C-alpha cells in the first residue's frame, strides 16, 4: 500500500486539508471547520484515505500547539510543526509566480513530508506534567518581561515630568521604580505637586505597607526632603495628564508583579513533582524556577535530541560555521530557542560562585578575550551538554566529571 502524507493549512475559523501519496498525487482534499465537527470530518477523511491505527498518516501543520494539534497527537500519529518561513521557501519550488492559497499551502505541507520528512522533527512526546510546566514557566517568564518593560516605560515617563521620583528611588536595586516601596508611594502621589504635600506620617505608612522595617526614619526624612525640594516642573494641566498616565501604568505593573509571584509559586510546585527535577537542580546555579524554565523548553522526551550537539544548537549556545571556498566564519547562532537561551544566561552566571570548575572555565574564556556575553555562553554550552548526558544516564551532576582539572592547574 502506498505511503500517505497529510498537510493542514491552519486558520482561525477553518482548515484546508490535503493528502498525497508517495508519488505526489493528491488523493484527498477538504476544508473543515475549527470545531469538534471539523475534527470528526478530518479523522473520517484520513480513515477513508487509508489511515490505520498501526500505521497512522503523519500530519504537517504550521502550528505546534492548540486544540487541533492536541487532538491529532492523541490519535498516536506523528505531527510535524513546520516553520511558516520554511513553507514559504518550499512554495517557490512549485512555481515562480509567487501565487498563494490555503489549498495550495496544505498541498505544500503534505509534500514537505513526502520529500523531506527525515529533515524535520515530529513534535516531542512530552508528558502532560512537562507540558503543564511549559505553560506555567512561559507565562511566568512573560510576566517578568512585562514587568521589566513596564518599568522601563515608567522610568521614561518620569524622566519627562517627575525627576524627583527617579532621584527618590535611584538607590533601589533590582527594579528601581518597579519595587514595592516605589509603587506604594507613587500610587497616591503620581505628580510632583501631590508628592510635595505628602507628610512624614503618610510616607512612613506607605513604606510599612511595602513591608519596610529597617531605616524607616532615615528614608522618610530623605523622601520628604526630595519631594519638597525645588525641581523643574511642567504646566499643571500637562502634569496632571501625565499623572493619570502614570497611574494607569502603575496598575498594569501591579498586575504584572502579582502575576509573576503567583505563577512562580505554581511553577515551583509543579516542577517539584517532576522526576527530572532532582537531576536538573543538582547542577550549580539552578534553582526551582530556572530549572523549571529549562525543563519547559527541552521537555522530558529523551528521544527529541539525538545527541548533545542537537540540544546545544537548539539552545543557541553552539556557534554556526559558514564556509565557502577559502572563506570560513564562525558566528553566534541567531535562530534558537530564545527562552532557553535566556535561562541559560542566568544559569551560567549563577553557577560561577558555587562551582569552582564553572568559575575556572569562565575565567579562561575571559582571558581568551571573550566578550561579556560570549564567556557565559561558552559556559552554558558546557553545562547544557553535561545536562543532556545526566538526563540520558539518569545521574545527578558531578563537578569532577563536568570540569576535570585543567592541564595548566595540574602543572
Secondary structure, DSSP 8 states (H G I E B T S, - for coil): ---EEEEEE--SSEEEEEEEETTS-EEEEEEEESSHHHHHHHHHHHHHHT-BTTB--EEEES-SSSHHHHHHHHTT--EEE--HHHHHHHHGGG-SS----HHHHHHHHHHHHHHHGGGS-B-----HHHHHHHHHHHHHHHHHHHHHHHHHHHHHHHHHH-HHHHHHTTT--SSGGGSHHHHHHHHH--SHHHHHT--HHHHHHHHHHTT--SSHHHHHHHHHHHHHS------HHHHHHHHHHHHHHHHHHHHHHHHHHHHHHHHHHHHHTSTTHHHHHTSTT--HHHHHHHHHHH-S-TTS-SSHHHHHHHHT-S-EEEEETTEEEEE---SS-HHHHHHHHHHHHHHHHH-HHHHHHHHHHHHTT--HHHHHHHHHHHHHHHHHHHHHHT----HHHHT---HHHH-
